[in-house]
Amino acid sequence: MPRLGDAWVGTVYAPEYQSFLSLLHRWFDYEPMLNPLPLIQSTLAFYLLKYSYIFIILTLAISVLRTDGKNLKLELSLFCITCLLLLPVNASYQFVVLIPAAAILFKYYSDEKKYYQAAAIVLLMFVMNSHLQLFVTDHLKNTSFYILSYVKLIGLLIFFAVNLKLLLKLNSSVLFNKRAVKLFAAGGIHVVLLTAISFILNKPVNDGAEYIKTGNNYLISMPSVYGNKLIWTECVNEKFVLRSSFGYSYDKENVFYPVLSDSEHIVFETIENKIPKKKIIDIRTGIQRDASDIMLNQPSLNKNNGILCYSVNGNIIIEDPLTGKNYRLTSGKQFCSYPVFQNDSTVIFCSDRNRGVGFTALYRIKVK
């Protein structure tokens, strides 16, 4: 839950999520394939701006509320907009919450005979939830103007500003009133405390792992090594296909737990008629045969030294079976899995570090 609260969901750097936290990840988090050019790599800056944004939005919203219920509908619309602004990620279906807010604002301007403003509300709602938004996001997300691809976020901030201005006018209030000043002071204390706590709990940890470039894919896992040959799976259109470092690929069926049994044969598990089935395939001829007697997804063994390598609770563990001693090879909040020895001193594994939860890439790390 803490990682999800920081918007580590799916392809976190994609503007399609249309949230402020997604934009912050793009500014301050480095990921070799998904976000190779952040403004600066800084966990501290991420949390400082995250909590500052949250408390600024909350303070401004709360400061204009009244207890007499005189402008209850406009306060309700502000509540809906504020909720959307504070979500870690914005999915399209969540914008149903914006419908009552837009309707309330439209009716207010319509009743006041301010038809241009009423039409602008409808137009903004349309732009935010139409193919036009998808078009703009798709064409600007990889340009220098990528901040403009966050169409829904920008639209929400416009809705928020309009709603806030109306309530300030109707309540005969000013933006920085006494309540707002008190809330800003209390919020500032919380921003400092939460930033410090979050940074301590999530500060970057360098465990020496090195990213392995395998291509532009969001979900790469299940590696296997034989000599200098490496294979892995990619999830393509909801199907697990086989890829390799030597040009071989296989996508005729789902491939799970592939193992290079030798330099020319790959054993894997697939599903036929809803039943798991193990196969072995000759990568030269493509001939397959049954492999039900072969065990898959087992702990990797360093054959020369008899050292085991496996995953426990998202951490890679090295163990000496003779002494029973073990130690943790990886560190940090990320989830690591499917470790295999590449040689006596190197382990290849999957990790979702600096990615959305479960969206893994391949890494290698030296065994000290």
C-alpha atoms as one frame of an Amber mdcrd trajectory, in Angstrom:
protein
   0.000   0.000   0.000   2.776   2.568   0.672   4.169   1.973  -2.834   0.700
   2.294  -4.371   0.197   5.514  -2.396   3.314   6.859  -4.113   1.723   5.972
  -7.481   4.011   3.008  -8.211   1.281   1.492 -10.368   1.736  -0.027 -13.804
   3.701   2.166 -16.191   4.088   4.919 -13.620   5.870   7.321 -15.991   3.102
   7.247 -18.590   1.079  10.501 -18.889  -1.959   8.291 -19.538  -2.351   8.106
 -15.738  -2.875  11.912 -15.723  -1.918  12.447 -12.071   0.446  14.898 -10.409
   2.415  12.027  -8.847   2.967  10.491 -12.273   4.447  13.820 -13.367   6.661
  13.918 -10.269   7.996  10.432 -11.020   8.858  11.589 -14.513  10.715  14.587
 -13.079  12.629  12.902 -10.246  12.958   9.117 -10.788  15.417   7.419 -13.096
  14.602   4.147 -14.865  16.954   3.020 -17.651  14.233   2.099 -20.147  11.017
   3.844 -19.077  12.424   7.177 -17.843  16.084   7.579 -18.807  16.092  11.420
 -18.714  14.466  12.829 -15.554  15.018  16.470 -14.635  17.037  15.272 -11.652
  17.126  12.021  -9.719  15.935  12.986  -6.235  13.732  11.051  -3.803  13.764
  14.046  -1.452  12.401  16.405  -4.129   9.676  13.886  -5.023   8.328  13.694
  -1.464   8.718  17.405  -0.762   6.631  18.331  -3.818   4.188  15.462  -3.239
   3.216  16.582   0.261   3.378  20.290  -0.610   0.908  19.695  -3.459  -1.441
  17.664  -1.232  -1.552  20.249   1.557  -1.865  23.229  -0.805  -4.888  21.649
  -2.509  -6.460  20.639   0.824  -5.783  24.010   2.467  -7.285  26.001  -0.382
 -10.344  23.743  -0.526 -10.999  23.711   3.226 -10.401  27.441   3.655 -13.483
  28.381   1.579 -15.927  25.981   3.221 -18.707  27.346   5.434 -20.938  25.761
   8.048 -24.219  27.429   7.052 -24.646  25.339   3.881 -25.430  28.457   1.856
 -23.382  27.308  -1.131 -23.495  23.599  -0.431 -23.732  22.504  -4.076 -20.632
  24.442  -5.111 -18.821  23.083  -2.050 -19.845  19.574  -3.126 -18.453  20.166
  -6.621 -15.185  21.415  -5.078 -15.052  18.232  -2.975 -15.390  16.043  -6.091
 -12.651  17.942  -7.935 -10.338  17.851  -4.906 -10.732  14.073  -4.595  -9.666
  13.596  -8.227  -6.699  15.950  -7.822  -5.404  13.957  -4.846  -5.604  10.487
  -6.417  -2.159   8.843  -6.898  -3.235   7.760 -10.382  -6.270   8.775 -12.407
  -8.062   6.028 -14.306 -10.654   7.051 -16.892 -13.594   5.498 -15.030 -12.836
   7.621 -11.952 -13.754  10.751 -13.875 -17.425   9.859 -13.442 -16.947  11.780
 -10.158 -16.387  14.914 -12.240 -19.888  14.730 -13.772 -21.793  16.175 -10.775
 -19.104  18.846 -10.301 -19.347  19.961 -13.937 -23.159  19.852 -13.789 -23.243
  22.074 -10.677 -20.861  24.611 -12.207 -22.780  24.586 -15.502 -26.103  25.185
 -13.730 -24.687  28.038 -11.680 -23.421  29.898 -14.755 -26.596  29.071 -16.651
 -28.811  30.458 -13.863 -26.638  33.572 -13.779 -27.102  33.878 -17.572 -23.359
  33.625 -18.094 -23.659  31.383 -21.121 -20.075  31.695 -22.337 -18.777  30.379
 -19.009 -21.395  27.613 -19.015 -20.364  26.589 -22.536 -16.694  26.646 -21.476
 -17.464  24.171 -18.680 -19.076  21.769 -21.153 -16.219  22.189 -23.635 -13.551
  21.554 -20.981 -15.407  18.451 -19.797 -15.535  17.207 -23.392 -11.841  17.869
 -24.049 -10.819  16.005 -20.887 -12.880  12.913 -21.686 -12.701  12.456 -25.437
 -10.483  11.186 -28.223  -9.044  14.690 -28.433  -7.411  14.189 -25.016  -6.000
  10.840 -26.165  -4.663  12.441 -29.328  -2.950  15.305 -27.496  -1.470  12.997
 -24.847  -0.187  10.522 -27.423   1.474  13.185 -29.592   3.048  15.282 -26.820
   4.106  12.695 -24.204   7.516  12.078 -25.801   8.281  15.683 -26.705   9.826
  18.614 -24.826   6.265  19.801 -24.134   5.247  16.568 -22.366   3.759  18.500
 -19.446   0.940  19.552 -21.823   0.113  15.873 -22.368  -1.392  15.823 -18.851
  -4.652  17.179 -20.257  -6.899  15.820 -17.497  -4.634  17.099 -14.723  -4.552
  20.569 -16.291  -8.324  20.454 -16.769  -8.864  19.476 -13.123  -6.692  22.366
 -11.953  -8.778  24.743 -14.118 -12.016  23.333 -12.659 -10.534  23.700  -9.168
  -9.503  27.329  -9.740 -12.921  28.252 -11.195 -14.813  26.569  -8.350 -12.533
  28.135  -5.726 -12.950  31.602  -7.228 -16.751  31.281  -7.181 -16.811  30.264
  -3.523 -14.466  33.089  -2.569 -16.773  35.539  -4.341 -20.028  34.149  -2.934
 -18.633  33.913   0.596 -17.143  37.439   0.353 -13.796  35.981   1.348 -10.176
  36.396   0.296  -7.753  33.705  -0.788  -5.380  33.980   2.167  -7.888  34.480
   4.977  -7.212  33.704   8.641  -8.340  30.106   8.311  -6.125  29.580   5.263
  -3.082  31.045   7.055  -3.593  28.670  10.006  -4.065  25.705   7.686  -0.956
  26.604   5.695   1.069  26.822   8.916  -0.184  23.426  10.136   0.272  21.955
   6.652   3.838  23.216   6.462   4.721  21.295   9.615   3.143  18.153   8.199
   4.968  18.587   4.876   8.341  18.706   6.646   7.590  15.747   8.921   6.073
  13.514   6.228   8.843  14.359   3.757  11.508  13.436   6.321   9.764  10.176
   7.298   9.102   9.131   3.692  12.646   9.929   2.615  14.130   7.893   5.471
  11.891   4.925   4.669  12.383   5.132   0.891  15.819   6.636   0.371  17.667
   5.101  -2.575  19.687   1.993  -1.784  22.462   0.919  -4.140  22.880  -2.834
  -3.815  25.135  -3.008  -6.862  22.536  -4.424  -9.257  23.089  -3.595 -12.933
  20.234  -3.174 -15.425  20.183  -5.615 -18.378  18.893  -4.071 -21.595  16.408
  -6.470 -23.189  14.167  -4.227 -25.286  11.195  -1.946 -24.815   8.813  -3.985
 -22.701   7.083  -3.306 -19.392   7.000  -6.886 -18.066  10.125  -9.016 -18.469
  10.667 -12.036 -16.210  11.630 -15.712 -15.760  15.268 -15.614 -16.975  17.420
 -18.684 -17.579  21.132 -18.919 -18.388  23.355 -21.531 -20.005  26.922 -20.463
 -20.687  26.737 -17.075 -22.387  23.144 -17.597 -23.562  20.265 -15.849 -21.805
  16.519 -16.347 -22.298  13.519 -14.661 -20.674   9.784 -14.095 -21.123   7.951
 -10.947 -22.155   4.259 -10.232 -21.705   2.968  -9.152 -25.127  -0.787  -8.588
 -25.596  -1.519 -10.581 -22.416   0.576 -13.519 -23.640   3.951 -14.661 -22.276
   6.377 -15.139 -25.163   9.990 -16.293 -25.172  12.905 -13.992 -26.022  16.689
 -14.517 -25.969  20.040 -12.752 -26.159  20.985 -14.773 -29.263  18.040 -13.930
 -31.543  15.745 -16.879 -30.818  12.072 -16.249 -30.007   8.957 -18.377 -29.562
   5.379 -17.076 -29.355   3.088 -19.884 -30.513   1.777 -20.434 -26.986   2.215
 -19.116 -23.455   5.674 -19.837 -22.071   6.238 -20.137 -18.309   9.430 -20.935
 -16.339  11.668 -21.506 -19.415  14.984 -23.243 -18.712  17.967 -23.673 -21.007
  18.661 -27.357 -20.290  21.678 -27.108 -22.609  22.817 -24.775 -25.386  20.269
 -26.160 -27.880  17.176 -27.097 -25.838  14.642 -25.103 -23.834  12.227 -26.648
 -21.348   9.100 -24.678 -20.451   5.589 -25.011 -19.092   2.488 -24.045 -21.028
  -1.275 -24.509 -20.685  -3.233 -26.907 -22.896  -6.961 -27.427 -22.319  -6.602
 -25.599 -18.987  -3.995 -28.136 -17.835  -0.290 -27.297 -17.255   2.011 -29.212
 -19.582   5.816 -29.296 -19.756   7.582 -29.349 -23.103  11.141 -29.342 -24.396
  11.907 -27.676 -27.717  14.952 -27.954 -29.956  15.817 -24.343 -30.889  17.499
 -25.464 -34.127  14.692 -27.630 -35.543  11.635 -26.506 -33.543  10.815 -30.140
 -32.701   8.982 -30.556 -29.389   8.572 -33.479 -27.023   7.106 -34.150 -23.590
   9.159 -33.018 -20.575   6.879 -33.961 -17.678   9.791 -35.548 -15.797  11.776
 -32.280 -15.596  11.367 -29.976 -12.571  10.916 -26.272 -13.300  10.972 -23.056
 -11.223  13.486 -24.513  -8.749  16.126 -22.638  -6.708  19.213 -21.901  -8.812
  22.419 -23.686  -7.833  25.976 -22.487  -8.238  27.327 -25.887  -9.272  31.001
 -25.203  -8.558  30.498 -24.021  -5.000  27.161 -25.622  -4.141  25.512 -22.288
  -3.309  21.737 -21.863  -3.583  19.964 -18.732  -4.798  16.219 -18.143  -4.373
  13.585 -15.479  -3.653  11.849 -14.948  -0.295   9.323 -12.158   0.312  10.632
 -10.167  -2.642  14.307 -10.464  -1.683  17.055 -12.513  -3.321  18.694 -14.879
  -0.841  22.041 -16.684  -1.139  22.442 -19.857   0.932  25.196 -22.372   1.609
  23.372 -25.706   2.037  26.325 -27.243   3.887  26.396 -24.653   6.672  22.809
 -23.398   6.415  24.078 -19.810   6.434  22.356 -17.303   4.148  22.344 -13.611
   3.427  20.224 -11.118   1.555  21.639 -10.155  -1.827  19.228  -7.319  -2.733
  17.970  -4.349  -0.749  15.278  -1.676  -0.966  11.474  -1.655  -1.214  11.292
  -3.257  -4.656  10.136  -6.832  -5.322  12.801  -9.187  -6.692  12.214 -12.694
  -8.045  13.360 -15.530 -10.383  17.087 -15.439  -9.537  19.483 -17.622 -11.573
  23.247 -17.955 -11.493  24.949 -16.704 -14.633  28.293 -17.930 -13.341  29.888
 -18.575  -9.964  29.836 -14.913  -8.980  26.875 -13.334 -10.825  23.112 -13.684
 -10.358  20.476 -12.527 -12.851  17.040 -11.721 -11.436  13.805  -9.806 -12.060
  12.948  -6.618 -10.181  10.281  -3.920 -10.334  12.645  -1.286  -8.869  11.805
   2.220 -10.121   8.779   0.719 -11.890   5.131   0.044 -11.138   4.436  -2.824
  -8.754   4.922  -6.135 -10.575   6.277  -4.582 -13.787   9.689  -6.210 -13.799
  12.923  -5.877 -15.758  16.135  -7.931 -15.659  19.141  -7.099 -13.486  22.463
  -8.747 -12.672  24.332  -8.520  -9.404  27.710  -9.734  -8.181  27.858 -12.208
  -5.306  30.491 -10.949  -2.899
